[in-house]
Amino acid sequence: MKKILAVDDEKHIARLIEINLQKAGYEVVTASNGKEALAAVAADKPDLIVLDWMMPQMSGLEVLKALKMDPQTETIPVIMLTAKAADADVFKGWSSGVDCYLTKPFNPMELLTFVERILNQGEEDGSEETAYVI
């Protein structure tokens, strides 16, 4: 069973992500801020991270940069799920290494589609990762 870390300081958003991914057969771990996210990555070794950008203590972008700088976590796919929808923000997220950029409000089925594409991509054809921007 693939493990996904859902990181969002809005508990109802984290719960929505958790419920939908669990129904699809994924194990889901949650965190409510950037520091908790990095601790959860170290403890739980997720296969994918759904990450909010705007959070207290440490932003999602700071978490992303920390993950990409660590050889043990740099290959974990990250879906940025955020209210930051300006072109400059999307570009900043993408250029920081996200695999997909989704904006809130979001459709849970759309999120699930991208989770499945990212997690199944290497298994299906062995190709390199592709970045998705929505």
HUKA-V379444 format. One record per pair of residues at least 4 apart in sequence whose C-alpha atoms are under 6 Angstrom apart, sorted by sequence separation. I is the first residue (numbers start at 1). GAP is how many residues later the second one is. D is the distance in Angstrom with one decimal. If there is no record, write none. Layout:
I_GAP_D, I_GAP_D
This chain:
18_4_6.0, 22_4_4.9, 40_4_5.5, 41_4_5.1, 55_4_5.1, 70_4_5.6, 91_4_5.9, 94_4_5.1, 116_4_5.8, 117_4_5.6, 122_4_4.3, 21_5_5.5, 31_5_5.4, 54_5_5.4, 122_5_5.8, 8_6_5.4, 31_6_5.4, 53_6_5.5, 67_6_5.3, 68_6_4.1, 53_7_4.0, 67_7_5.4, 52_8_5.5, 53_8_5.8, 18_10_5.9, 79_19_6.0, 78_20_5.2, 79_20_5.8, 83_20_5.3, 78_21_5.5, 79_21_4.7, 80_21_4.8, 81_21_4.8, 82_21_4.9, 83_21_4.7, 33_22_5.7, 77_22_5.9, 79_22_5.8, 81_22_5.6, 82_22_5.5, 3_23_5.9, 5_23_5.8, 7_23_5.7, 9_23_4.3, 2_24_5.5, 3_24_4.7, 4_24_4.9, 5_24_4.8, 6_24_4.8, 7_24_4.8, 8_24_5.0, 9_24_5.7, 34_24_4.6, 3_25_5.8, 5_25_5.6, 7_25_5.6, 34_25_5.8, 48_28_5.7, 50_28_5.9, 52_28_5.8, 34_29_5.8, 48_29_5.0, 49_29_4.8, 50_29_4.8, 51_29_4.8, 52_29_5.0, 53_29_5.6, 48_30_5.9, 50_30_6.0, 51_30_5.7, 52_30_5.1, 100_31_5.4, 99_32_4.4, 100_32_4.2, 101_32_4.7, 102_32_5.1, 99_33_5.9, 100_33_5.4, 101_33_5.8, 5_41_5.9, 4_42_5.2, 3_43_4.9, 4_43_5.8, 6_43_6.0, 3_44_5.3, 4_44_5.0, 5_44_4.7, 6_44_4.8, 7_44_4.9, 8_44_5.2, 4_45_5.6, 7_45_6.0, 9_46_5.8
